[in-house]
């Protein structure tokens, strides 16, 4: 997925990396971590933790790896998305308090505005019962010639069976989050989400959304970060 995102979002210094990506090395690691399952809205959130299923690193040079600390940090951002965008609305009827802070300022207005109904389950309403299942996370990354990680991304699916005031509902969601490090945090700089919400007696309604940050260039000692508008 990172290779596709390189074409879309990377410019300036990273453009040079794109050519190198095709010849870079690739590593992957499978883990047998089971999907997380909960039985009701009152269940502890600790039972819903995402788990890494695979790792894929594209390198412009020989160096670059997703070390354990970075894996945890990137996975934590994905977990906060699940907690604040999906679980909190179904448990409380409101978005989690940290939802907006997950997104880079360039795409934050879209994430809390026109894309909110697709990115979150706020439109479903508060659930009285809920079962949630998530697949293991496919974690990928792009490293520049010095081995510095330019982007990381997570891909996973979430399925929720819930009962709301409007009856039973099944929600199937595919989530791709592209992240970039901002000091100690990893922020979402682009996303691709498809969600289908269906009641047992109704035809499913699928809503896709894709967004990336507006043009923004930040020069640091390590790299140039630039994204482009569609």
N, C-alpha and C positions, 0 to 999 in steps of 0.2 A: 504493500500500500504506500510505503514511503516513496518508492520510485514514481508512482503516479502523482503523488503530492509534490514531488520535486518539480515536475513540469508545470504544475499550476501555480505554486506559491513562491518559488525561489528565484531571486534575481541577484544582480551585482556579483559579489564574490561567489555566491552559491551557484550561480549559473555555470561557472567553471567546474563546479563539483559534479554537476549533472552528467557531463561527459564521462567523468571518472567513475560515476556510479555503475555504469554498465559493465565496467571491467573490475569493479571492486569485489571484495570477498563477501561471502554471505555465511552467516552462522545461524543455526536454529537449535532450539532445545525444547523437547516436548516434556510436559509434566502431566502427571496423572491426577492432578487435583480435581476433585469432584465439583460439579456445579453447586452453587449455594441455594438452599431451599428454606423457605419459611412457611409456617402453617397459618399464621394469622397476623392481623395488623398489630397485635399486642406483643408479638415476638421480639426478642432483643435484636437490635441491628447487628450485633456482633456475629449473628448466624448468617448474615447476608454478604459477607466479605467476598469481593472478587478475588480470583486466583489467576495467576499467569499460566497460559496453556502453551505458548510458543514464543520464541524470541528470534528476530531477524534484524541483523545490522548490515546496512549498506555502507561501504567505506570508500572514500576517495583515495586513501593511502593504506598503509599497513596497520595503522593504529586505530583505535576506537572500539569501545565496548560499553555495553550497558552493565555497569557494576551493580552489586546488590543494593547499594544505597539509592542509585538512580532508579532502579526497578521499583523500589518501594515508593519513591517520591512520585513517579509517573502513575503507578497503580493507585496511589492515594488520591490523586486528582480525579481519576476515573471513578473511584469509590465515592468521593464527595459528590460527583455528578449524580450517581445513582441515588444516593441518600437524599440529596436536596431537590432533585428534579422529578424523581419517580416515586420514591417511597414516602417522603414527607407529604406531598399533596394527597396521597391516598390515605395516609394515617391521620393527617390533621386538617386537610382541606386547604393548606397553604404551602407555598414553596419554602424550602429550607432557607435559613438565614444566610447561608454562604453561597447561594446559587449564583448571584450576579458576579461575585468576586472570582469565580472560576474562569471568567472569560477576559481575554485581552481587551483593553479599552476600545480598540477599533471595531470589534464585533459585539461588544457588550450591549449596545442599544438594540441590536437585532435579536439577541438572545433573550432579552427581557421584554422585547416588543413583539414584532410580527411573527417571529419564529417560536415564541414561547409555547404556543399550543401544540407544536410538534415536538419540541425538545423536552417538554415536561408533560406530566399527567394532571395538571391543574384542572383541565376541562372535564376530567372524569368524575371529580367530586370525591368526597370523603368516603372511604370504604368501611363497611362493618366487618367483613372478613376478607382475607387476602392470602394468596399463595404466590410467591415470587421465585422464579428460577433464572439464574444467569449462567451463560456459558463461560468457560475459561477464556481469558483475554489473550488475543494475539497482539504481542508487543513488538513494535518495529522502530527502527531509528536510522538516521543518516548522520554519518561522521565526516568531517572535513579532512583535509590532508594532514592536519596536526593531530587528529584523533578527537577533536572536540565535537560533541554532539550538537548538531544544528537543529534537528527536529526529532521528536519522538511521537509515536502514535499508538493508539489502542483501538482494537476492534473487538466487539463482543455483542451478544444478543441478550435481551431480557424479555422474559415472558411473565405476565401477571394474570392470574385469575382472581377476580375480586367481585364482591357484592356491594353495590352502592344503592343510594336511594332510588335510582332508576332501574335497578335490577342487576342481574349478573352481567359481567363484561370480561372479555379476554383481550389483553393488550400484548401484542408482539412488536418488539422494537429491535432494530439493528442500529448500532451506534459506532461511528468512527470519529474519534477525537484526535486532532493534530495539536501537539503541544510544543511550546518553546520555553526554555528556561528564562526566568526573569528574576535575577538575584537568587534567592533561596527557593523560589516557587516555580512550578511548572504551570503555565497558563494555557488555556485553550485558544489557539489562534485560527482554527478552522474546524468545521464539523460537517459531517454528512449523516443525517438521521432519517430513517424510514420507520413509521409507526403505523400499525393496523389495529384499530379498536373495533371489536365486534361483539354484539349481544347474540345469544344463541339463536334468536329468531330473526335477526337482521343481517343484511349483507355487510361484509367487512368494508370499512372505509380506510383507505391507505393514504397517508400524507407524507411526502418526502420533503426534506429541506436540506440545502447545502449553503454554507456561508464561509467566507474567509475574511480576514481583516482587511481594512482599507490600507492604502499605501502608507508605509511607516518605515523609516530607515533609522536605525540606531547604530552608531559606530562605537565599538568597544575595543579593548585591547585584543580580544579573542577573534571577533568576526564582525561582519556586517550583516544586519538582519533587515531584509526588505521583503515586503509582500506586495502583490499587485492586485488591482481590482479586475473584475471580469472584463 
